[in-house]
Amino acid sequence: MITTVNAANAYATARRATAPDGPTEGQVSPQLRNAADEFSAMMQQADKTATATMTGKADTHDLVQSLAETQLALETVVAIRDKVVEAYQEILRMPV
């Protein structure tokens, strides 16, 4: 299974291969790191909302809204991961 960090590293590798001024070995672009941090924060907020709803401290409407936002974010991250994996596989198919 490909994790977000593996996808970010694959993205960085692909970017270095196409743009020499990209991140150096072992680094991820700041934009990608920020996107991953925002995604993580959104998932944590959804978890807090779910917990608050189960304990009666939040409204069910808030939970539904939080879950919808989380689902959209997850679908976006999966689509980006798929594109990164596709680009990485294309690089692997390039003749040396």
C-alpha positions, 0 to 999 in steps of 0.5 A: 500500500502506498502511503502519503509519505511514499507518494510525496517522495515519489512526487519529489523524485519525479519532479527532480527528474523533470526539473533539476531545480526541484527539491533535493534528495529526501526533501518534499516541496513545501506546497506538498508538505502543506497539503499533507499537513492540511489533510491530516488536520482535516482528518483529526478535526473529523475525528474530534467532531465524530467523538463530540457527536457520540458524547452529545457535545456536537450536533449531528448536522456538524458530523454530516458536514465534517464527514462530507468535507473529509470524504472530498479531501480523501478522494482528492488525496487518492486522485493525487496519489494515483497521478503521482504513482502513474508518473513514477511508473512512467519514469520507471518505464523510460529507457536508461 
